[in-house]
């Protein structure tokens, strides 16, 4: 009995991955083994960088808060210590947004933290 191979399914699988690698450089887009390896490695980069994105944004927020806090005569660590001590429940993302887009509100938060 001859060997039965499901060409339809295997070709569809290859086409799916080659479609995902469209736009890659050189053989990475059209040679099956190279494209598959590139695509798989890309998935690991995507997983890693979803984690790094969170770190990068936190670092950006801290830099923005620090810059705005220095204008108020405080360092970042002093400001965050005062905020936590005064019981103000505000996260770094919102605080950085206030520092960038609404300096008056940021100043009010700093004053409340200083006076509490």
Secondary structure in CASP SS format (residue, H / E / C, confidence):
PFRMAT SS
TARGET T0000
AUTHOR 0000-0000-0000
METHOD secondary structure of the structure
MODEL  1
X C 1.00
X C 1.00
X C 1.00
X C 1.00
X C 1.00
X C 1.00
X H 1.00
X H 1.00
X H 1.00
X H 1.00
X H 1.00
X H 1.00
X H 1.00
X H 1.00
X H 1.00
X H 1.00
X H 1.00
X H 1.00
X H 1.00
X H 1.00
X C 1.00
X C 1.00
X C 1.00
X C 1.00
X C 1.00
X H 1.00
X H 1.00
X H 1.00
X C 1.00
X C 1.00
X C 1.00
X H 1.00
X H 1.00
X H 1.00
X H 1.00
X H 1.00
X H 1.00
X H 1.00
X H 1.00
X H 1.00
X H 1.00
X H 1.00
X H 1.00
X H 1.00
X H 1.00
X H 1.00
X H 1.00
X H 1.00
X H 1.00
X H 1.00
X H 1.00
X H 1.00
X H 1.00
X H 1.00
X H 1.00
X H 1.00
X H 1.00
X H 1.00
X H 1.00
X H 1.00
X H 1.00
X H 1.00
X H 1.00
X H 1.00
X H 1.00
X H 1.00
X H 1.00
X H 1.00
X H 1.00
X H 1.00
X H 1.00
X C 1.00
X C 1.00
X C 1.00
X C 1.00
X H 1.00
X H 1.00
X H 1.00
X H 1.00
X H 1.00
X H 1.00
X H 1.00
X H 1.00
X H 1.00
X H 1.00
X H 1.00
X C 1.00
X C 1.00
X C 1.00
X C 1.00
X C 1.00
X H 1.00
X H 1.00
X H 1.00
X H 1.00
X H 1.00
X H 1.00
X H 1.00
X H 1.00
X H 1.00
X H 1.00
X C 1.00
X H 1.00
X H 1.00
X H 1.00
X H 1.00
X H 1.00
X H 1.00
X H 1.00
X H 1.00
X H 1.00
X H 1.00
X H 1.00
X H 1.00
X H 1.00
X C 1.00
END
